[in-house]
Amino acid sequence: MTEPHTSTAPQQPPTTPGPEPTGHLQRATLGVTDIVFFVMAAAAPLTVMAGIAPLAILFGGIGAPVAYLAVGIVLCLFAVGFTAMTPHIRNAGAFYSYIARGLGRPAGLGAALLAVFSYNALQIGTYGAFGFFAAGTANDLLGIDLPWPVYAFAGIAAVWFLGFRSIRVGAKVLATLLIAETAILVLLAGAILVQGGADGLSLASFAPSNVFTSEMSAPLGLAIAAFVGFESTVLYREEARDPDRTVPRATYLAVGFLGLFYTFIVWVIIQAFGDDKAVGTAAQNPAEMFFTAMTRYVGDWATDLQRVLIVSSLLASLLAFHNAITRYGYALSVEGAAPAPLGRIHPKHGSPWVSGIAQTVLAVVVTGVFAAIGVHPYNEFLLWVNTPGVVGILVLQTLAACAVVAFFRRNPGAGGAGRLRTVAAPATAALLLAVITGLVCTRLSLFTSAPASVNWTLVALTPVVFAIGAILATRIRRKRPEVYAKIATTDVESV
């Protein structure tokens, strides 16, 4: 049974369990643009375009751009309900707060554990890609031949340092890196458009005959992974200026920009090789498709720069996920549902520094284990560790959409939101997200290239982690009822 809240106002229990306040995050620090940079950096646009989009073209044909547009529309529907509920969530707990308020505290704590697991999987697996691309780039451009773990551990150290410093420092770094990686894609797109592509510009990618095919289910699964992390806008609520306005605006901007940008870039890369040759080019060597286009339309210097920017793109993504994970730890600690030290804030930098150390140590251990057993950093470390993270986030999005509907059904007049925002949009998003989750799970081999036994093990991690969190909630309810009563109710402004 769930135990939903019946009031839209933040509820404060009569007793204050858990740790004593240990400071708070830097308030009124981030504007809309700052939060958008954090979210888009987590998505790593250059990496997902150069590394994943060619596979979408290979499996889905020239209609692949529509997959990114369709996913963007689904996530905009999700954002409609998500942001309608945002004013009623006063802490920085993101998914778990929404799910707890809508579906009950056991589901909320299950979501919390799943979110921490999923974001860690996404972040730590990316160290494999960072090490792989950094090692290759350093070898090709500088003649420096070092094993990938050296670069992965260097990346871990850099991410820890930037996460330890003020959120303003992280925002500036992410803004610089994100602008650079977006600019190189815009440069490539502009060159292709100016030169008319391989055979003249064509809109065949958007023709119904190329969109409504059985093959399009594959790029839908690949496209959804390109948006992972956009919902983390709400994690920065405490640090945002005027969060009731800033967070929803940042959410819409991030989803809208990514959806249109991805669609445009995938369409442009098809034009670079022509409608009749794009799929064949992707089949020959998908990893080189964007680099080949850059060399052909811009020049060798731009290709070298693109290789460097992929490494910086991955670093930006790692930092963005690190910040998201540490703020989950902070929010759970403040409510007494996680160890008290995770809620400690650095007196000078205003960062959740103990949570940052914990996440960094975990990254070091997992990366060290995969390096020691000799797995491939990209084909195995990245893909096998990232995949359960993608599945977990999809499940959390689906549950959050359901939670929005449940919350407003019990509170029909909350905030004056209409039925379109509180019922129709989130219910539609929940259904479509469930379908996409099913497509991802049934076509997991596209992500991992692993046997079925490995793929289903990776999928099974999501319900197992969620169940552990829900069981933990029932134990807390029995042994620490005052902590249980506080889950998803803490107002960050009172901490």
Summary of the structure (lengths in Angstrom):
residues: 495
radius of gyration: 22.0
end to end distance: 30.3
largest distance: 70.8
contacts: 1877
relative contact order: 0.21
helix: 77%
strand: 0%
